[in-house]
Structures are given as structure tokens and as C-alpha cells.
Amino acid sequence: MSSGEPARARGGERLLTFSILAALVAALLPVVRVIEPGWWLLAALMLAALVLAAGYTARLYRLPAVAVTLIEMALWTVFLTFVFLRDTALLWVIPTLDTLRSVPVVVEAAMQEIQLGAAPLEPTLPLAFVVVGAMGLLTIIVDHVVVTARMPLLAAVGIVTVSLIPAIAAPAAVDVIGFVFLAVTILFLIRSETRSREKPLEREEERTAGVPATALGIGAVAVLVAVVVTPALPQPSARPGAGLGPGPGIDATLQLGDDLRRPQEVEVIRVRTDSPSVPYLRATTLSRFEGGVWEPDRAQTVSLESERAFGEIDHTEDIRISEYTTKVDVVNLDSPWAPVPYPAVGITGLRGLWGAVPYNRTVATTSDSTMGQSYEVTTAYPRPTLEQVRAATSVGSQVRDETTELPADIPPLIGELAAQVTAGATTDYDKLTLLQRWFRGVEFTYSLDAPVEEGFDGSGAEAVARFLEVREGYCVHFASAFALMARTLNMPSRIVVGYLPGTPTTESIDGQPVYSVLSSQLHAWPEVYFAGIGWIPFEPTSGLGTPTLFSASSTAPGETTDPGTVGSQPTATPSLPADAGRIDAEEQQAADGPGTSRDAVDPLPLVGIVTGVLVLLSVPLVVRELRRRQLDAAARTGDAAAAWQSVQEAAIDVAIPVPASETPRAFARRLVEEHGVEASDIETVLTAIERVSYSKAGTRSYWMGDAAAVAAAAVRASLLASVPPSRRILALAAPRSLIIRPGSVYAGSAPVRAR
């Protein structure tokens, strides 16, 4: 090789490294659509550049691929520790046990922000940690796949897949410029990898001269088709009433599954209140159950200026009433119903022609919209004690026939299960509490997919019966099942459509924290009427909101009681949407069981982690053993090349150079003289490979039975015995031959060791 060839090779490696960085940048840019640009972007680019530079430098010293990857992983760990977790690290860069413990907490916080947030997300520290860390891992993987494994097409598939994730999370118009940039960088990566390879023979150059031009031509045509032709294709139309247009809407037909499954979620409302807990916001109610479908109430509205707009609270004099004020700011909601807490007794600030429905205390319009509205709602919560609600019966003067009617062909399973679950209760409230606890128990699971897959994505009687069999569904199924089961127990019920309580933001106005309500928090829940108290909402949906519970008079005196546990308005602790809610001490003790300790450490997660690590560490050993057995099996059938390759790979595993320029006889002599291999064993394998390589008669003319395979196994054992125990363990646990092939540039030299 001339002196200019190494320089050209290094130039090709530099170009390849730069092309990898360009492709990674193209994959990272779409993320700015879902996360606001900031310092995290610079940190991600810096980490990618440092990892690639470290890999390039390590390869200049001809270090094995395993060492290169370990160096890159070490740099990745130090960078993340210094930038994000240095307060828990030793000398700001060396991770400690506290550092490792903080990682799951940070990742969990980031996942919560991703789950609850709406694009573009604020670049918080947890979110930046996950994005920057993922960018570093992607860089290490792509660098190994392209430079070591020489599989640029596989790396290109991974890069394109990563670039599509933001588009899936936050659908938007196609970014033509970004797509073209990504396509160009992918083509540049493939071309750079081709140029970085060793110079082929002249006859091969003549044969493959047109390949790069052909590949670039195909790539250019693909980009042209994607940019020019694809936008001209027919686009899918939007489903009427699904909330598309100026902003998300509210589907009062209980077809909420389609809206909840939409991948994009946005902030629809901001709420602040002087109530101890953030209330649910109701839009409308559904009382009639006709033809297997719940129908929205069609009561006449009364002008908000009228004294009859909301009417009086239907309660007895001994029921305490607590009054609160809630401020609602509509951010992005186009609906004829104004979301309000229950029970509303007054509302101010709405622009346009709005009216109230006294029967269900909802607010609606026929000509205006909630978009951009800001209004204030006054509510008066009935606050009965546990004794009062147990003494009340589920009937009253305001009950309409439509809240008790059931279809004639209702599946018997609904009534049978209602009677079975409530068999041990003597009061109406206790029966409903048992139903609520049953739905929120371990037998039911919240799922948006199961109803579609099982064919019961609806709220009719047949869908409810199927849901009670499968026991997986979302809020519509839980609410509809609860309401129908209550009616089979002769209790008037209805369904409410609205929003779950919001999640807290960092803002505060007049000393009141501001809560954000997302489009994904659209919800449905049942209500049951009690004489002297009014409509009491329940929360049967597993994993969402907070169950309705009441406290005894001896434990809930005064006005400081949380209306989420005492009173008729269930509220959720505004943290995670999967909050299981608060349970009283008696329920918690029953759930825990006798003799359990709430502070006991569960060893299962630690055992799982240790098992996972051991399994991961054993993967190279298992793969290498399978590879060895495959070569041995081939050698026993007379394949001399398999026996010889088995010896070469064993030498690579114990860090013995296997250069392509060395003849088999010279290599065999070196194994005997320098590494103590038995001459007779290596001579048997050598004879087999030389006969196959130089004879014109073919391999079967000199078939040696399984002698070559037996001799190759003896040579492998001898090579392992010739190295120190530490090197032997490393050869078994992390065999270099899995990523370094005989005759490659990395197989021609031993790993560099510190001196």
C-alpha cells in the first residue's frame, strides 16, 4: 500500500463520520415541532458530535470495535451525568448510587410530561434528559452499524424511523424541506460509506463504476415522487362532529373513543378555583336510553339573566351547603356547551346568547361557541354526611321517567351482575359504592383498544354486556354499565359528558394555582339521584379520577372537608390521570390484608433488574456458542473452511491478530511457536484447508472425516488455556469474533493495552 492510501482511508473515515452526524441532525430536527427549541437541542448535537469524534479517534489507534463502543458509552455516561445529574455525582462526572436512583425518577417525570402535555412541550430538565440521552444512544448505535458492521441501509432505516416519531406524536403538514434534507443526508451517508471502503481491484472498478450513479438516481427519483406526487393524492376526509376545525369539540353521542384515540392532544381549558379540590367540568347530560343508544337531554334553556336559570338546590335543610367560585378560560374548544362545575347556581362573563338548563344545570347556546370565552361559575355543593346519604333513598320529585327506563331486550347479564355485586348491601348508597368499588378493582382494565378489537366500541346494552364479559374498556363503557346496572336496581341514573379535573401548571393568579385541561381528558361518568340531596356523581372508570366517598359526621365537622371525599362532587387529585383516588382507612386496610406493612420493600423489582442484567450479559456467550456449534457441524461434514474459520475466530477471541496478509501456514506456525498450540492438531486443520484451497479435484477427494473438526476443537481449547484467566473470561463473556471478522482491518492487530 502506498503512503497516500492511508491518508485517503482516513479522509474517507472522516467523511463518513461527518455524513453520520448530518443524518442524525436531520432526524433530530423534527423534534422541534413537539418540543420548544432551546438549550436541549444544542446539548443533543454536542453529545452526538463528541461521540462520533471519540469513535473516529479510537479507530485511528486501531482499537477493536468493542473498545470503541465502550469508549463511546463512557463518554455518553459522563456527558449526561455532568449536564443533568452532577449534583449526585462524584467530581460532577462519576455516577454514584444516588445518580442511578435519580434516573428512573427523571425518566418517569419526562414520560408524564409526554403523556399529559400538548405540543409544543416546554423543554423541562426531565424532558431534555430523555431526548439528549436518546440522541446519544442513537449515535452510538448508528456509528457501530455503519462503521463497524458496514450496514448503512439498516442505519438509514433506523434514522428514518426515529425522524417519523414526532410526526406520529403531533400530526401536522408535511415538512417538505425537512424531508428533502433527511433524504439527501441518507444518500450522502450511503455514498460516504461506499467511498470509505478499501480500494477494489481494477476489474471490479470497471464492473461497479455505474453503481453509485444508479443509486443516486434512484434516490433522486424517490425524493421527487415523495415531494411532488404524494401531495397530489386524495387526502382522507375528516369525520363530522369529531372536533376538527377551529378547535377540538365535545361529542355528546358517547362516541368518545374516536376522539380519545386521536394521537394529537391540545390544551382546551384553563381552570382556577377557591375550592379545596379542582372539580369535574360538565358539558351535557344523557338521560334517555332508547334503541340501545344514550341520547343527550333536550331540555329548554332559560336565559342566564333569569332568576329561573338554575333554580334552587334540591336538598333538605339539614344538608350543609358549601359555595365556591371557579374561573374557566377556554383555550381551544369549539363547543355549544360551556363546561361548568356542578351544581352551578350562577355564571358571569359569557359573551353571546347563552342559556342554562335548570334540570341538569348545564349551559348551552344555539348560535355561539365556547372558543376564546372566559367566565366565572358559582357552585353550591351539598355536603351530606355518611349517615345522611345512607338514610336517603334513590328517588325524588325531580326524577323523570326517562332516567329509569330500560329497554325490553336488555341482556339479563347486566341485571344479574348488579344483583350479585350488591347482594351484601342494605342501602341504596352502599349498593352503588359496592358497584363503584367493583368496577375500579383488579377485575377491570382501562383500554382504548380492547373495545375496537373485541367489537363492542359503543354504549348500547349489547356493548355493555360484552364489556362486562371482556372487562376492558374506557370511560363510556364504565359509565354506561354503571348507569344501566343502577336502573336494574330501581335507581334513577344518567350519564354526564365533560372533562376530568386538569393538571397543575406553574402559574398562579390571585393566589390560586392554574390547572390545565387537555383534550385527552374528555370523560363520561354516571350520576344517581337521591331524595333530599340531588344528583350524586360516581366514578367507576378504573384508574381515572377519584371515587365518590362520604365521611361520617364524627370525622368530618366544619367547612374544611374536601368535597372530593365528602359531598356530591367527586374530584381528582390533579397529578396523574391514572390516579387511583383516595380510599378511606378501612378500605385501604382491607386491600392490604392483615399483617402487611406499607413500608416493606418489595424485592421483586431488584430481582427482575438483576435477572435482566444477567440475561443481557449472557447474550454474547450464547450467540458465540451457537456460532461455534454451527461451524463444528459443518466441519464434521467435510467443510475444511469451517474448521479453519473456527480456529481463526478462537484466536480473535483471545486477542491474537489474524491479518489478511498472512498465509495459513505462517499463521499456523505462529500459533505453535508463540501460543503453545500442539503442532499435530493445527497441522491437521492446516492440511485440510490447503488441500481445499489449492487442489483442483474438489473437497470430497480429500475428505478427512471429522478429523479436522476434532483438531479444531483441540486448538481452541489450547488457545484458551494459553491466556490469563481474566482474558479467558473476557473471551467467553464478550467474544470479539462476533463483531470482528477474520481478515478485517480490526482482526490484523491486537487490542491496545495500557502500559
C-alpha positions in Angstrom: 0.0 0.0 0.0 1.4 3.4 -0.9 1.9 6.2 1.6 -1.0 8.1 0.1 -3.5 5.3 0.6 -3.7 5.6 4.5 -4.3 9.3 4.1 -7.1 8.6 1.6 -8.5 6.0 4.0 -8.5 8.5 6.9 -10.2 11.0 4.7 -12.9 8.6 3.8 -13.5 7.8 7.5 -13.7 11.5 8.3 -16.2 12.0 5.5 -18.2 9.0 6.8 -18.3 10.4 10.3 -19.5 13.8 9.1 -22.2 12.1 7.0 -23.5 10.2 10.1 -23.7 13.5 12.0 -25.6 15.2 9.2 -28.1 12.3 9.0 -28.6 12.4 12.8 -29.2 16.2 12.7 -31.8 15.7 10.0 -33.5 13.1 12.2 -33.4 15.4 15.3 -34.9 18.5 13.6 -38.5 17.2 13.5 -38.4 17.0 17.3 -38.6 20.8 17.5 -42.2 20.5 16.4 -43.1 18.7 19.6 -40.6 20.3 22.0 -39.9 24.0 22.0 -36.3 24.7 20.7 -33.8 25.5 23.4 -30.6 24.5 25.1 -31.5 20.8 24.8 -31.1 21.0 21.0 -27.5 22.3 21.4 -26.8 19.6 24.1 -28.1 16.8 21.8 -26.0 18.0 18.9 -22.9 18.4 21.1 -23.2 14.9 22.5 -23.7 13.4 19.0 -20.6 15.2 17.8 -18.5 14.2 20.8 -19.5 10.5 20.5 -18.6 10.4 16.8 -15.3 12.2 17.4 -14.4 9.7 20.1 -15.2 6.8 17.8 -13.2 8.2 15.0 -10.2 8.9 17.2 -10.4 5.4 18.8 -10.3 3.8 15.3 -7.2 5.8 14.4 -5.4 3.8 17.1 -6.9 0.6 15.6 -8.8 -0.3 18.7 -11.2 -3.2 18.4 -14.9 -2.4 17.9 -15.8 -3.4 21.5 -13.3 -0.9 22.9 -14.7 1.8 20.6 -18.2 1.2 21.7 -17.2 1.1 25.4 -15.4 4.5 25.0 -18.5 6.0 23.4 -20.7 4.6 26.1 -18.4 6.0 28.8 -18.4 9.4 27.1 -22.2 9.3 26.9 -22.5 8.5 30.6 -20.1 11.2 31.7 -21.8 13.8 29.5 -25.3 13.1 30.8 -24.1 12.9 34.4 -22.3 16.3 34.1 -25.1 18.1 32.3 -28.1 16.7 34.2 -27.1 14.8 37.3 -23.9 16.3 38.6 -25.4 17.2 42.0 -25.5 13.5 42.8 -22.2 12.5 41.1 -18.6 12.2 42.4 -16.5 15.1 41.0 -19.6 16.0 38.9 -18.9 13.3 36.3 -18.7 9.9 38.0 -22.1 8.4 38.7 -22.9 7.2 42.2 -25.7 5.1 43.6 -27.7 8.3 44.1 -27.2 9.2 40.5 -28.6 5.8 39.4 -31.6 6.1 41.8 -32.4 9.5 40.3 -32.5 8.3 36.7 -35.9 6.4 37.0 -37.4 9.4 38.7 -36.3 11.8 36.0 -37.5 9.4 33.2 -40.9 8.9 34.9 -41.3 12.7 35.1 -40.5 13.0 31.4 -42.9 10.3 30.5 -45.6 12.0 32.5 -45.0 15.3 30.6 -45.1 13.5 27.3 -48.3 11.7 28.2 -50.1 14.7 29.5 -48.6 17.6 27.6 -49.6 19.1 24.3 -47.2 20.0 21.5 -45.0 22.0 21.6 -43.9 20.9 25.1 -41.8 23.1 27.4 -38.2 21.9 27.4 -38.0 20.9 31.1 -35.0 19.2 32.6 -36.5 15.7 32.6 -37.7 16.0 29.0 -34.3 17.3 27.9 -32.5 14.4 29.7 -34.6 11.8 27.8 -34.2 13.5 24.4 -30.4 14.2 24.8 -29.8 10.7 26.2 -31.8 9.1 23.4 -29.8 11.1 20.8 -26.6 9.9 22.3 -27.7 6.2 22.3 -28.9 6.6 18.7 -25.5 8.0 17.7 -23.6 5.1 19.3 -25.9 2.5 17.6 -25.7 4.2 14.1 -21.9 4.6 14.4 -21.5 0.9 15.2 -23.9 -0.2 12.5 -22.4 2.0 9.7 -18.7 1.9 10.5 -18.2 -1.4 12.2 -20.9 -3.6 10.7 -20.9 -1.8 7.4 -24.6 -1.8 7.0 -25.6 1.8 6.1 -29.0 0.8 4.8 -30.0 -0.7 8.2 -28.8 2.5 9.8 -30.8 4.6 7.3 -34.0 2.7 8.2 -33.4 3.4 11.9 -32.7 7.1 11.3 -35.9 7.5 9.2 -38.0 5.7 11.8 -36.7 8.0 14.5 -37.5 11.0 12.4 -41.1 9.9 11.9 -41.8 9.6 15.7 -42.5 13.4 16.1 -44.9 13.3 13.1 -46.8 10.5 14.7 -47.0 12.2 18.1 -48.1 15.5 16.7 -49.6 15.2 13.2 -49.1 18.3 11.0 -48.5 19.3 7.4 -45.6 17.6 5.7 -42.3 19.5 6.2 -41.0 19.3 2.6 -37.7 21.0 3.3 -37.1 18.7 6.3 -37.9 15.6 4.3 -35.6 16.6 1.4 -32.8 17.4 3.9 -33.2 14.0 5.5 -33.3 12.2 2.1 -30.1 14.0 1.0 -28.3 13.2 4.2 -29.3 9.5 3.9 -28.0 9.3 0.3 -24.8 11.2 1.4 -24.3 8.6 4.2 -24.7 5.6 1.9 -22.3 7.2 -0.7 -19.7 8.1 2.0 -19.8 4.5 3.4 -19.1 3.2 -0.1 -16.2 5.5 -0.7 -14.6 4.7 2.7 -14.1 1.1 1.9 -10.8 -0.3 0.7 -10.0 0.3 -2.9 -11.3 -2.6 -5.1 -9.4 -4.3 -7.9 -9.3 -2.6 -11.2 -11.6 -5.1 -12.9 -14.1 -4.7 -10.0 -13.9 -0.9 -10.5 -14.9 -1.3 -14.1 -17.7 -3.6 -13.2 -19.2 -1.4 -10.5 -18.5 2.0 -11.9 -22.1 2.8 -12.6 -23.5 1.6 -9.2 -23.1 4.9 -7.3 -24.7 6.9 -10.1 -27.6 4.4 -10.3 -28.2 4.5 -6.6 -28.1 8.3 -6.5 -30.5 8.4 -9.5 -33.0 6.0 -7.8 -32.8 8.2 -4.6 -33.4 11.4 -6.5 -36.5 9.8 -8.2 -37.8 8.6 -4.8 -37.4 12.1 -3.3 -39.1 13.7 -6.3 -42.1 11.3 -6.1 -42.5 11.9 -2.4 -42.4 15.7 -2.7 -44.3 16.2 -5.9 -46.7 13.2 -6.4 -47.7 12.3 -2.8 -49.3 15.7 -2.0 -51.4 15.4 -5.2 -53.0 12.1 -4.0 -56.5 12.2 -2.5 -56.4 13.1 1.2 -58.7 11.4 3.9 -61.7 13.4 4.9 -62.5 14.4 8.5 -65.3 12.8 10.4 -68.1 15.3 11.0 -68.5 16.2 14.7 -65.2 14.8 15.7 -64.0 18.2 16.9 -61.9 19.1 13.8 -61.9 22.6 12.6 -61.3 25.7 14.7 -60.6 23.6 17.8 -61.5 20.3 19.5 -65.2 19.7 20.2 -67.3 17.7 22.5 -69.1 14.6 21.1 -72.3 14.2 23.2 -73.3 11.0 21.4 -70.9 9.0 23.6 -68.7 8.2 20.5 -65.8 9.4 22.7 -63.4 6.6 21.7 -62.6 8.1 18.3 -61.7 11.4 20.0 -59.7 9.8 22.8 -57.7 7.7 20.3 -56.6 10.7 18.3 -52.8 10.9 18.6 -52.7 14.7 18.9 -53.9 16.3 22.1 -54.1 20.0 22.9 -54.9 22.2 25.9 -58.6 23.1 25.8 -59.3 24.8 29.1 -57.6 26.5 32.0 -59.2 26.4 35.4 -58.6 28.0 38.8 -60.9 27.8 41.8 -61.1 28.6 45.5 -62.5 25.0 46.1 -60.2 22.7 48.1 -60.2 20.4 45.0 -60.4 21.0 41.3 -63.9 20.0 40.1 -65.0 18.0 37.1 -66.4 20.1 34.3 -69.8 19.0 32.8 -70.9 19.9 29.3 -74.2 18.0 29.0 -76.1 15.0 30.3 -77.7 11.9 28.7 -80.8 10.5 30.3 -82.8 8.7 27.6 -81.7 5.2 26.7 -83.7 4.3 23.6 -82.8 1.8 20.9 -79.7 0.8 22.7 -78.2 4.3 22.5 -77.9 7.1 25.1 -79.5 10.4 23.9 -78.5 13.9 25.0 -81.1 15.7 27.1 -83.2 18.2 25.0 -84.5 20.4 27.8 -85.3 24.0 27.1 -82.8 26.6 28.1 -83.5 29.7 30.2 -81.7 33.0 29.8 -78.8 33.4 32.2 -80.3 36.7 33.2 -83.4 35.0 34.5 -83.9 34.0 38.2 -85.1 30.6 36.9 -81.8 29.9 35.1 -80.6 27.4 37.6 -83.3 27.3 40.2 -82.9 26.2 43.8 -80.7 23.4 45.1 -83.0 20.4 45.8 -81.9 19.4 49.3 -83.3 19.2 52.8 -82.5 21.8 55.4 -80.1 19.6 57.4 -77.8 19.2 54.5 -74.8 21.5 54.6 -74.0 23.6 51.5 -70.5 25.0 50.6 -70.2 27.7 48.0 -67.2 28.0 45.7 -66.2 30.1 42.7 -64.4 28.6 39.6 -62.8 30.7 36.8 -62.8 28.9 33.4 -60.7 30.2 30.4 -61.4 28.4 27.2 -58.1 28.0 25.2 -59.0 25.8 22.3 -62.5 24.3 22.5 -65.3 24.8 19.9 -68.5 23.6 21.5 -72.1 24.7 22.0 -71.8 23.6 25.6 -69.9 25.6 28.2 -68.1 23.3 30.6 -69.1 24.2 34.2 -68.7 22.5 37.6 -71.7 21.0 39.3 -74.0 22.2 40.7 -73.8 25.6 39.2 -76.0 28.3 40.7 -74.7 31.3 38.7 -72.4 32.2 35.8 -71.0 35.5 34.6 -68.7 36.6 31.7 -70.1 34.6 28.8 -70.3 36.5 25.6 -73.2 35.9 23.2 -76.6 34.2 23.6 -76.3 31.6 26.3 -78.9 29.8 28.4 -79.0 27.4 31.3 -80.9 24.2 31.7 -82.3 24.1 35.2 -82.9 20.4 35.1 -79.3 19.4 34.7 -77.6 22.8 35.4 -75.7 22.8 32.1 -75.1 25.9 30.0 -75.6 25.9 26.2 -76.1 28.1 23.1 -77.6 27.6 19.6 -75.6 30.4 17.8 -72.3 30.9 19.6 -69.2 28.9 20.7 -67.0 28.5 23.7 -63.9 29.4 21.7 -62.0 32.2 23.5 -64.6 32.5 26.2 -63.7 33.4 29.8 -66.3 33.1 32.5 -66.8 32.6 36.2 -69.1 29.9 37.8 -70.5 29.9 41.3 -71.4 26.4 42.7 -73.2 25.3 45.8 -72.1 21.8 46.9 -74.5 19.7 49.1 -72.3 18.3 51.8 -74.2 15.3 53.4 -72.6 13.1 56.0 -72.3 9.4 55.5 -75.2 8.8 57.8 -77.4 11.2 55.8 -76.6 9.7 52.4 -77.2 6.2 53.7 -80.6 7.2 55.1 -81.6 8.8 51.8 -83.4 6.8 49.1 -82.7 6.9 45.4 -86.0 8.5 44.4 -87.4 12.0 44.4 -89.8 14.6 43.0 -87.4 15.7 40.2 -86.9 12.2 38.8 -88.2 11.8 35.3 -89.4 8.5 33.7 -86.5 8.7 31.2 -84.0 8.3 34.0 -85.4 4.9 35.0 -86.5 3.3 31.7 -84.8 0.2 30.4 -85.2 -1.5 27.0 -87.3 -4.6 26.9 -84.5 -6.7 25.4 -81.8 -5.7 27.8 -79.3 -8.6 28.2 -80.0 -10.4 31.5 -76.3 -10.4 32.4 -76.5 -6.7 33.3 -79.1 -7.2 36.0 -77.7 -10.5 37.2 -74.3 -8.9 37.9 -75.8 -5.9 39.5 -77.7 -8.1 42.0 -74.7 -10.3 42.6 -72.3 -7.4 43.3 -74.6 -5.6 45.6 -76.0 -8.6 47.4 -74.4 -7.7 50.7 -75.7 -4.1 50.9 -78.9 -2.8 52.6 -79.0 0.8 51.5 -79.0 2.4 48.0 -75.8 4.3 48.7 -74.0 1.1 49.9 -75.1 -0.7 46.8 -73.7 2.0 44.5 -70.5 2.1 46.5 -70.1 -1.7 46.0 -70.6 -1.2 42.3 -68.1 1.6 42.1 -65.5 -0.4 44.1 -66.1 -3.5 41.8 -65.5 -1.5 38.6 -62.4 0.1 40.0 -61.0 -3.2 41.3 -58.5 -5.5 39.7 -61.0 -7.3 37.5 -61.4 -4.3 35.2 -58.8 -2.6 33.0 -58.9 0.8 31.2 -58.3 0.3 27.5 -59.0 2.3 24.3 -58.1 -0.6 22.1 -59.9 -3.6 23.5 -63.5 -2.3 22.6 -62.4 -1.9 18.9 -60.6 -5.3 18.8 -63.5 -7.1 20.5 -66.2 -5.3 18.6 -68.1 -3.5 21.4 -67.0 0.1 20.9 -70.3 1.6 21.8 -72.6 2.4 24.8 -75.7 0.3 23.9 -77.0 -2.6 26.0 -75.3 -5.3 23.9 -72.0 -3.4 24.0 -72.3 -3.1 27.8 -73.0 -6.8 28.2 -69.9 -7.6 26.1 -67.9 -5.1 28.2 -68.9 -6.9 31.3 -67.6 -10.1 29.8 -64.3 -8.8 28.5 -63.9 -6.2 31.3 -61.7 -3.9 29.3 -62.9 -0.6 28.0 -62.8 3.2 28.5 -65.0 5.7 30.4 -68.1 5.3 28.1 -68.3 1.6 28.9 -67.8 2.0 32.7 -70.3 4.9 32.9 -72.9 3.2 30.7 -72.6 -0.1 32.6 -72.9 1.6 36.0 -75.9 3.6 34.9 -77.8 0.6 33.5 -76.9 -1.6 36.5 -78.2 1.2 38.8 -81.5 1.2 36.8 -81.9 -2.5 37.2 -81.7 -1.9 40.9 -84.6 0.6 40.5 -82.4 3.7 40.9 -82.7 6.7 38.5 -79.5 7.4 36.7 -78.0 9.4 33.8 -74.6 9.9 32.2 -72.6 13.2 32.1 -70.1 14.2 29.4 -67.4 16.6 30.3 -63.8 16.8 31.4 -61.7 15.4 34.2 -60.0 17.9 36.5 -56.9 19.4 35.0 -53.3 19.0 35.9 -51.4 21.8 37.7 -49.2 24.3 35.9 -46.5 26.6 37.2 -48.8 29.6 37.0 -50.8 31.2 39.9 -53.4 34.0 39.7 -54.6 35.8 42.8 -53.0 33.1 44.9 -55.0 30.4 43.1 -53.0 27.8 41.1 -53.9 27.4 37.4 -54.8 23.9 36.1 -54.7 22.8 32.5 -57.3 20.6 31.0 -56.3 18.6 27.8 -58.5 17.3 25.0 -57.5 13.7 26.1 -59.3 14.3 29.4 -62.7 14.3 27.8 -64.7 12.0 30.0 -68.0 10.4 30.8 -69.3 9.4 34.3 -72.7 8.4 35.8 -75.0 10.2 38.3 -77.7 8.8 40.5 -80.5 10.8 42.2 -81.0 10.8 45.9 -84.0 12.4 47.6 -83.2 15.4 49.7 -79.6 15.6 48.3 -79.8 15.7 44.5 -77.8 14.1 41.8 -74.7 12.4 43.1 -71.9 11.6 40.6 -69.9 8.4 40.9 -66.6 7.5 39.3 -66.5 3.8 38.2 -63.8 4.1 35.5 -60.8 2.1 36.5 -57.7 4.1 37.0 -59.2 7.6 36.4 -60.5 10.3 38.7 -61.4 9.7 42.3 -64.2 7.5 43.7 -67.1 9.2 45.5 -67.0 8.6 49.2 -68.7 10.3 52.2 -67.4 10.6 55.7 -69.2 10.1 59.0 -70.4 13.2 60.8 -68.0 12.5 63.7 -65.0 12.7 61.3 -66.0 15.5 59.0 -67.1 18.5 61.0 -66.7 22.1 59.8 -66.3 23.6 56.3 -62.7 22.4 55.7 -63.8 19.0 54.4 -62.6 18.1 51.0 -65.5 17.9 48.6 -63.8 15.0 46.9 -64.5 12.7 49.8 -67.5 14.4 51.4 -70.2 15.8 49.3 -71.7 15.1 45.9 -68.9 16.3 43.6 -66.1 13.8 43.0 -62.8 15.4 42.3 -59.4 14.0 41.3 -56.1 14.9 42.8 -54.6 16.8 39.8 -51.4 14.8 39.3 -51.6 11.8 37.1 -54.7 10.8 35.1 -54.2 7.3 36.2 -54.6 8.3 39.9 -56.5 5.6 41.6 -58.0 8.0 44.0 -58.2 8.3 47.7 -59.5 5.4 49.8 -60.5 5.6 53.4 -58.6 3.8 56.1 -61.0 0.9 56.3 -60.9 0.2 52.6 -57.1 0.5 52.5 -56.7 -1.9 55.3 -59.0 -4.4 53.6 -57.0 -4.0 50.4 -53.6 -4.5 52.1 -54.7 -7.5 54.1 -53.8 -8.5 57.7 -50.2 -8.4 58.7 -48.9 -6.3 55.7 -46.5 -3.4 56.1 -46.9 -0.4 53.9 -43.2 0.4 54.3 -42.0 -3.1 53.4 -39.5 -3.2 50.5 -40.7 -5.3 47.5 -37.7 -7.4 46.4 -39.2 -8.3 43.1 -38.1 -5.2 41.1 -34.5 -5.7 42.3 -34.6 -9.4 41.4 -36.0 -8.5 38.0 -33.3 -6.0 37.3 -30.5 -8.4 38.3 -32.1 -11.2 36.2 -32.4 -8.8 33.2 -28.8 -7.7 33.5 -27.6 -11.3 33.7 -29.7 -12.3 30.7 -28.3 -9.3 28.8 -24.7 -10.2 29.7 -25.2 -13.8 28.6 -26.4 -12.9 25.1 -22.8 -12.7 23.5 -21.9 -16.0 25.1 -25.0 -17.8 23.8 -24.6 -16.3 20.3 -20.9 -17.3 20.2 -21.6 -20.9 21.4 -24.3 -21.3 18.7 -21.9 -20.0 16.1 -19.2 -22.5 17.3 -21.6 -25.4 17.1 -22.6 -24.4 13.6 -19.0 -24.4 12.4 -18.3 -27.7 14.1 -21.3 -29.3 12.5 -20.2 -28.1 9.1 -16.6 -29.2 9.7 -17.8 -32.8 10.5 -19.4 -33.0 7.1 -16.0 -32.3 5.5 -16.1 -28.5 5.3 -12.4 -27.6 5.9 -13.1 -23.9 5.6 -15.5 -24.1 8.6 -12.8 -25.8 10.7 -10.2 -23.2 9.8 -12.6 -20.3 10.5 -13.3 -21.8 13.9 -9.6 -21.6 14.7 -9.4 -18.1 13.4 -12.3 -16.9 15.5 -10.9 -18.6 18.6 -7.7 -16.6 18.0 -9.5 -13.3 17.6 -11.4 -14.0 20.9 -8.1 -14.2 22.9 -6.7 -11.1 21.1 -4.4 -12.9 18.7 -4.0 -11.0 15.4 -5.4 -12.6 12.3 -4.2 -10.4 9.4 -5.5 -11.0 5.9 -1.9 -10.7 4.5 -0.7 -13.8 6.5 -0.8 -17.2 4.8 -2.5 -20.1 6.6 0.9 -21.9 7.1 2.5 -18.8 8.6 -0.4 -18.3 10.9 -0.3 -21.9 12.0 3.4 -21.7 12.7 2.9 -18.6 14.8 0.2 -20.4 16.9 2.7 -23.2 17.6 5.7 -21.1 18.4 4.1 -18.2 20.3 1.0 -19.6 21.8 1.8 -23.3 22.6 -0.7 -25.0 20.2 0.0 -28.7 19.5 1.7 -28.9 16.1 -0.2 -32.1 15.2 -3.6 -30.5 15.8 -3.0 -27.3 13.9 -1.3 -29.4 11.1 -4.4 -31.4 10.6 -6.6 -28.3 10.2 -3.9 -26.7 8.0 -3.7 -29.7 5.7 -7.5 -29.7 5.2 -7.7 -26.0 4.3 -4.6 -26.2 2.0 -6.0 -29.2 0.1 -9.3 -27.5 -0.4 -7.7 -24.2 -1.4 -5.1 -25.5 -3.9 -6.5 -28.8 -5.2 -8.5 -28.9 -8.4 -10.1 -32.2 -7.5 -12.6 -30.7 -5.1 -13.2 -31.1 -1.4 -14.6 -34.6 -1.4 -11.4 -36.1 -3.0 -9.6 -35.3 0.3 -12.3 -35.7 2.8 -10.8 -36.4 6.2 -14.0 -37.4 8.1 -14.4 -35.5 11.4 -10.6 -35.3 12.0 -10.4 -31.6 11.1 -13.4 -30.8 13.4 -11.7 -32.7 16.3 -8.4 -31.0 15.7 -10.0 -27.5 15.5 -11.7 -28.1 18.9 -8.3 -29.1 20.4 -6.7 -25.9 19.0 -9.5 -23.8 20.5 -9.0 -25.3 23.9 -5.3 -24.8 23.7 -5.7 -21.1 22.8 -8.0 -20.5 25.8 -5.6 -22.3 28.1 -2.7 -20.1 26.9 -4.1 -16.8 28.1 -4.5 -15.5 31.7 -7.9 -16.2 33.4 -9.1 -12.6 33.0 -8.5 -12.8 29.3 -10.2 -16.2 29.2 -13.3 -15.0 30.9 -13.5 -12.0 28.6 -13.1 -14.3 25.6 -16.1 -16.3 26.7 -18.4 -13.5 28.0 -17.6 -10.9 25.3 -16.1 -12.7 22.3 -14.5 -10.2 19.9 -15.2 -12.5 16.9 -18.9 -11.6 17.0 -18.1 -8.1 15.6 -14.5 -8.6 14.2 -14.3 -10.9 11.3 -11.1 -12.8 10.2 -9.1 -10.9 7.7 -10.8 -7.5 8.5 -8.7 -4.4 9.3 -9.5 -4.8 13.1 -8.5 -8.5 13.1 -5.0 -7.7 11.9 -3.9 -6.2 15.2 -4.3 -7.0 18.9 -6.1 -4.6 21.2 -4.0 -1.7 22.6 -3.3 -2.2 26.3 -2.3 0.4 28.8 1.4 0.2 29.9 
